[in-house]
């Protein structure tokens, strides 16, 4: 049994190479032939999609880290004002709640 498309093999091969070399566009193909091309493209895209998604996530994480490091190095925040120690706060609370401070 012959393969499907064996009668148009040479014409299809020539059309494929013209398409790949940008001599023609998808609009120049019949709907059925464009469908075969797009089905192959979709299958190829699906095969690399997990790797592409992971690479995009890694890129986003790297950009986020780079932004955070840049801000830390070149746009430091004002120093945090340190207030009373925990011990002093507990002493004050004890005086307030025991009635020692008015």
Kinemage of the C-alpha trace (Angstrom):
@kinemage 1
@onewidth
@group {chain A} dominant
@subgroup {mainchain}
@vectorlist {calphas} color= white
{ca unk a 1} P 0.000 0.000 0.000
{ca unk a 2} L 1.512 3.354 -1.003
{ca unk a 3} L 1.958 6.179 1.506
{ca unk a 4} L -0.567 8.995 1.604
{ca unk a 5} L 0.632 11.882 -0.523
{ca unk a 6} L 3.094 9.843 -2.602
{ca unk a 7} L 1.659 11.283 -5.808
{ca unk a 8} L 2.385 14.860 -4.745
{ca unk a 9} L 5.604 14.229 -2.837
{ca unk a 10} L 7.830 16.421 -4.990
{ca unk a 11} L 5.395 19.338 -5.060
{ca unk a 12} L 4.847 19.170 -1.281
{ca unk a 13} L 8.583 19.013 -0.625
{ca unk a 14} L 9.175 22.012 -2.875
{ca unk a 15} L 6.350 23.955 -1.187
{ca unk a 16} L 7.743 23.122 2.256
{ca unk a 17} L 11.203 24.409 1.365
{ca unk a 18} L 9.767 27.564 -0.190
{ca unk a 19} L 7.725 28.099 2.989
{ca unk a 20} L 10.766 27.564 5.224
{ca unk a 21} L 12.827 29.990 3.119
{ca unk a 22} L 10.082 32.656 3.351
{ca unk a 23} L 9.502 32.602 -0.395
{ca unk a 24} L 5.806 31.914 0.270
{ca unk a 25} L 3.568 32.348 3.319
{ca unk a 26} L 0.877 30.203 4.912
{ca unk a 27} L -1.691 32.289 3.050
{ca unk a 28} L -0.355 30.857 -0.226
{ca unk a 29} L -1.166 27.262 0.843
{ca unk a 30} L -4.464 25.466 0.534
{ca unk a 31} L -6.368 25.170 3.829
{ca unk a 32} L -5.613 21.446 4.054
{ca unk a 33} L -1.889 21.904 3.453
{ca unk a 34} L -1.733 24.826 5.896
{ca unk a 35} L -3.532 22.579 8.403
{ca unk a 36} L -0.813 19.932 8.086
{ca unk a 37} L 1.871 22.543 8.576
{ca unk a 38} L 0.117 24.066 11.601
{ca unk a 39} L -0.502 20.622 13.120
{ca unk a 40} L 3.230 19.932 12.916
{ca unk a 41} L 3.983 23.306 14.439
{ca unk a 42} L 1.538 22.653 17.309
{ca unk a 43} L 3.079 19.235 17.971
{ca unk a 44} L 6.572 20.735 18.054
{ca unk a 45} L 5.454 23.513 20.393
{ca unk a 46} L 3.746 21.029 22.725
{ca unk a 47} L 6.951 18.993 22.927
{ca unk a 48} L 9.001 21.970 24.181
{ca unk a 49} L 6.306 23.705 26.241
{ca unk a 50} L 7.345 22.235 29.642
{ca unk a 51} L 10.962 23.314 29.103
{ca unk a 52} L 9.851 26.726 27.863
{ca unk a 53} L 7.563 27.233 30.860
{ca unk a 54} L 10.326 26.243 33.280
{ca unk a 55} L 12.791 28.571 31.550
{ca unk a 56} L 10.308 31.462 31.774
{ca unk a 57} L 9.779 30.815 35.486
{ca unk a 58} L 13.526 30.700 36.086
{ca unk a 59} L 13.927 33.951 34.131
{ca unk a 60} L 11.210 35.641 36.185
{ca unk a 61} L 12.806 34.446 39.433
{ca unk a 62} L 16.243 35.664 38.313
{ca unk a 63} L 14.824 39.075 37.358
{ca unk a 64} L 13.049 39.322 40.691
{ca unk a 65} L 16.233 38.459 42.566
{ca unk a 66} L 18.261 40.926 40.510
{ca unk a 67} L 15.750 43.690 41.250
{ca unk a 68} L 15.795 42.862 44.960
{ca unk a 69} L 19.613 42.865 45.096
{ca unk a 70} L 19.780 46.135 43.145
{ca unk a 71} L 17.358 47.810 45.529
{ca unk a 72} L 19.304 46.488 48.508
{ca unk a 73} L 22.603 47.779 47.127
{ca unk a 74} L 21.609 51.107 45.602
{ca unk a 75} L 18.385 52.123 47.318
{ca unk a 76} L 18.801 51.159 50.946
{ca unk a 77} L 16.004 51.855 53.368
{ca unk a 78} L 16.399 54.214 56.266
{ca unk a 79} L 17.679 52.506 59.391
{ca unk a 80} L 15.009 51.106 61.646
{ca unk a 81} L 14.581 53.135 64.807
{ca unk a 82} L 15.066 50.804 67.737
{ca unk a 83} L 12.824 51.522 70.670
{ca unk a 84} L 12.703 50.125 74.153
{ca unk a 85} L 13.942 46.628 74.815
{ca unk a 86} L 11.477 43.855 75.582
{ca unk a 87} L 12.538 43.940 79.217
{ca unk a 88} L 11.795 47.670 79.470
{ca unk a 89} L 8.409 47.185 77.775
{ca unk a 90} L 7.504 44.408 80.218
{ca unk a 91} L 8.507 46.597 83.168
{ca unk a 92} L 6.340 49.448 81.845
{ca unk a 93} L 3.393 47.113 81.255
{ca unk a 94} L 3.740 45.677 84.730
{ca unk a 95} L 3.712 49.165 86.246
{ca unk a 96} L 0.655 50.178 84.192
{ca unk a 97} L -1.398 47.080 84.916
{ca unk a 98} L -0.398 46.818 88.579
{ca unk a 99} L -1.463 50.416 89.200
{ca unk a 100} L 2.030 51.664 89.913
{ca unk a 101} L 1.985 54.395 87.197
{ca unk a 102} L -0.640 57.128 87.120
